[in-house]
Amino acid sequence: MVLQYKLKKSSRWIDYKGKDKFKRKVSDYDWRLLSHDKSKLLVKPTNYTRVMKRFRQIEFFKHH
């Protein structure tokens, strides 16, 4: 899975590399989750909390 983010006013999505790259608060960004090959949108653009909740659900069922 690929976690991406962009500023709410921007149109360019950036792959998540780590929280030390941010210059603003996490809430200033839109977040989305894509499949590993970036062909399927797993979570529509929304806030960080919702994307991470879904990410943990997918990881849980993938390993059980």
GROMACS elastic network, one bead per residue, 0.5 to 0.9 nm:
[ bonds ]
;  ai    aj funct       b0    kb
    1    33     6  0.67620   500
    1    34     6  0.56541   500
    1    37     6  0.78743   500
    1    38     6  0.79319   500
    1    42     6  0.86345   500
    1    55     6  0.83870   500
    2    15     6  0.70081   500
    2    16     6  0.77167   500
    2    32     6  0.83842   500
    2    33     6  0.57277   500
    2    34     6  0.50579   500
    2    35     6  0.61316   500
    2    36     6  0.57433   500
    2    37     6  0.82329   500
    2    38     6  0.70813   500
    3    14     6  0.86030   500
    3    15     6  0.60897   500
    3    16     6  0.55691   500
    3    17     6  0.88593   500
    3    31     6  0.73069   500
    3    32     6  0.60656   500
    3    34     6  0.65167   500
    3    35     6  0.89759   500
    3    51     6  0.85468   500
    3    55     6  0.89718   500
    4    13     6  0.60906   500
    4    14     6  0.53479   500
    4    16     6  0.52350   500
    4    17     6  0.89783   500
    4    30     6  0.84053   500
    4    31     6  0.57820   500
    4    32     6  0.54578   500
    4    33     6  0.63317   500
    4    34     6  0.77895   500
    5    12     6  0.85038   500
    5    13     6  0.55571   500
    5    14     6  0.54289   500
    5    15     6  0.65806   500
    5    16     6  0.65720   500
    5    29     6  0.62019   500
    5    30     6  0.55180   500
    5    32     6  0.64832   500
    5    33     6  0.89395   500
    5    45     6  0.85663   500
    5    48     6  0.89541   500
    6     9     6  0.81083   500
    6    10     6  0.62803   500
    6    11     6  0.70540   500
    6    12     6  0.61615   500
    6    13     6  0.50036   500
    6    14     6  0.61644   500
    6    15     6  0.89678   500
    6    28     6  0.86258   500
    6    29     6  0.53466   500
    6    30     6  0.54251   500
    6    31     6  0.67935   500
    7    10     6  0.50834   500
    7    11     6  0.77341   500
    7    12     6  0.81371   500
    7    13     6  0.83985   500
    7    28     6  0.61920   500
    7    30     6  0.61621   500
    8    11     6  0.79368   500
    8    28     6  0.63962   500
    8    29     6  0.53227   500
    8    30     6  0.56372   500
    9    29     6  0.86936   500
   10    13     6  0.82172   500
   13    31     6  0.87833   500
   13    32     6  0.89973   500
   14    17     6  0.87002   500
   16    19     6  0.79758   500
   16    21     6  0.87076   500
   17    20     6  0.83449   500
   17    21     6  0.72246   500
   18    21     6  0.61001   500
   18    22     6  0.81540   500
   19    22     6  0.58459   500
   19    26     6  0.88031   500
   20    23     6  0.81970   500
   22    25     6  0.73971   500
   22    26     6  0.78043   500
   24    27     6  0.82788   500
   24    28     6  0.66386   500
   24    29     6  0.84257   500
   25    28     6  0.55634   500
   25    29     6  0.77131   500
   26    29     6  0.57944   500
   26    30     6  0.85389   500
   26    47     6  0.84815   500
   26    48     6  0.71219   500
   27    30     6  0.76119   500
   27    47     6  0.68140   500
   27    48     6  0.72207   500
   28    47     6  0.89660   500
   29    46     6  0.87578   500
   29    47     6  0.74046   500
   29    48     6  0.80471   500
   30    45     6  0.58698   500
   30    46     6  0.55528   500
   30    47     6  0.57391   500
   30    48     6  0.73003   500
   31    43     6  0.85402   500
   31    44     6  0.79804   500
   31    45     6  0.51681   500
   31    46     6  0.54329   500
   31    47     6  0.57515   500
   31    48     6  0.57871   500
   31    50     6  0.89059   500
   31    51     6  0.67350   500
   32    41     6  0.76907   500
   32    42     6  0.76649   500
   32    43     6  0.54803   500
   32    44     6  0.56265   500
   32    46     6  0.65773   500
   32    47     6  0.82689   500
   32    48     6  0.82369   500
   32    51     6  0.63832   500
   33    38     6  0.89057   500
   33    40     6  0.88378   500
   33    41     6  0.62810   500
   33    42     6  0.53680   500
   33    43     6  0.50307   500
   33    44     6  0.72295   500
   33    45     6  0.79032   500
   33    51     6  0.67372   500
   33    52     6  0.87752   500
   33    54     6  0.87872   500
   33    55     6  0.76800   500
   34    37     6  0.78263   500
   34    38     6  0.53042   500
   34    39     6  0.71438   500
   34    40     6  0.57030   500
   34    42     6  0.52116   500
   34    43     6  0.70399   500
   34    44     6  0.89709   500
   35    39     6  0.62520   500
   35    40     6  0.52958   500
   35    41     6  0.64571   500
   35    42     6  0.64587   500
   36    39     6  0.77898   500
   36    40     6  0.84488   500
   37    40     6  0.78151   500
   38    41     6  0.74401   500
   41    44     6  0.66632   500
   42    54     6  0.86569   500
   42    55     6  0.89352   500
   43    46     6  0.79013   500
   43    50     6  0.86179   500
   43    51     6  0.64267   500
   43    54     6  0.74763   500
   43    55     6  0.86640   500
   44    51     6  0.83101   500
   45    51     6  0.81761   500
   46    49     6  0.84757   500
   46    50     6  0.68599   500
   46    51     6  0.68986   500
   47    50     6  0.58175   500
   47    51     6  0.65612   500
   47    52     6  0.89024   500
   48    51     6  0.52491   500
   48    52     6  0.61165   500
   48    53     6  0.85570   500
   49    52     6  0.53118   500
   49    53     6  0.61405   500
   49    54     6  0.87840   500
   50    53     6  0.50886   500
   50    54     6  0.63701   500
   50    55     6  0.85942   500
   51    54     6  0.53203   500
   51    55     6  0.61361   500
   51    56     6  0.87818   500
   52    56     6  0.61577   500
   52    57     6  0.85827   500
   53    56     6  0.53616   500
   53    57     6  0.64211   500
   53    58     6  0.88890   500
   54    57     6  0.50086   500
   54    58     6  0.62521   500
   54    59     6  0.86404   500
   55    58     6  0.52600   500
   55    59     6  0.62375   500
   55    60     6  0.86167   500
   56    59     6  0.50770   500
   56    60     6  0.60150   500
   56    61     6  0.87230   500
   57    60     6  0.51641   500
   57    61     6  0.64195   500
   57    62     6  0.85573   500
   58    61     6  0.54313   500
   58    62     6  0.60080   500
   58    63     6  0.87827   500
   59    62     6  0.50336   500
   59    63     6  0.63826   500
   59    64     6  0.87959   500
   60    63     6  0.56269   500
   60    64     6  0.64717   500
   61    64     6  0.51467   500
